[in-house]
Amino acid sequence: MSFVAISKVKYPDSLKEEIHNIGLQMVPIAKQQPGFISIRFHQAHESNVTMMYWEWESKSNHDSCMASDAWADIMEQSKPVFEAEGTKFSIETYERLA
């Protein structure tokens, strides 16, 4: 089965547009990586939380994306936003069973 990573970012309202822009910039980076299956980007209705659902053929494909130069660049550019007061990032990984 495939490898899934679900990332969530909780943030102050003032960062909503920046968080959305960063997420949208991540999508084409992921799509270019070997083993990529799909990605979904969601905004919560009730709070300032975004969720990205990443699916890969394997954990090693996900790890390779996270280690890529393109990923390092977007993470470096977005570091001030992710480290801003009131912003919390989390990620959980799963193996798809069905």
GISULVEN-V213864 format. One record per residue. RES is the residue in one small letter. PHI is phi as a letter, one per 30 degrees, with the letter a starting at -180 (NA if undefined). Layout:
# GISULVEN-V213864
res & phi
RES & PHI
RES & PHI
This chain:
# GISULVEN-V213864
res & phi
m & NA
s & c
f & c
v & b
a & b
i & c
s & c
k & b
v & b
k & c
y & a
p & d
d & e
s & d
l & c
k & e
e & d
e & d
i & d
h & d
n & d
i & d
g & e
l & d
q & d
m & d
v & e
p & d
i & d
a & d
k & d
q & d
q & d
p & d
g & i
f & d
i & c
s & a
i & b
r & b
f & b
h & b
q & c
a & d
h & d
e & d
s & a
n & d
v & b
t & c
m & b
m & c
y & c
w & c
e & b
w & b
e & d
s & a
k & d
s & d
n & d
h & d
d & d
s & d
c & d
m & d
a & c
s & d
d & d
a & d
w & d
a & e
d & d
i & d
m & d
e & d
q & d
s & c
k & e
p & e
v & d
f & d
e & c
a & d
e & e
g & i
t & c
k & b
f & c
s & b
i & b
e & b
t & b
y & b
e & c
r & d
l & c
a & a
